């Protein structure tokens, strides 16, 4: 099954989007990578990398980002992981995460 990673500058936003997507598709692996380690706004290479590695199975992972440095940092992570099964998606964060979760859940059935 395809895993999903939500990347945001805000830990609360990433976790909220994850919670909403899980409500629609509870059997999909979804990880939130938001904020910096001390809880302030920003993007963390380590958080994104760990989140991608946590949910990326044999079917790969979809990564959704909010904006700016979240996109740039995620691109760097995926370049370093060198995994062709990881796809970065340019879409609205909340709606995209919910639709990706529902789609991933439907493929499993």
HELIX and SHEET records of a PDB file:
HELIX    1   1 UNK A   11  UNK A   24  1                                  14    
HELIX    2   2 UNK A   45  UNK A   55  1                                  11    
HELIX    3   3 UNK A   69  UNK A   81  1                                  13    
HELIX    4   4 UNK A   93  UNK A  108  1                                  16    
SHEET    1   A 4 UNK A  30  UNK A  34  0                                        
SHEET    2   A 4 UNK A   3  UNK A   8  1                                        
SHEET    3   A 4 UNK A  61  UNK A  65  1                                        
SHEET    4   A 4 UNK A  86  UNK A  89  1                                        
END                                                                             
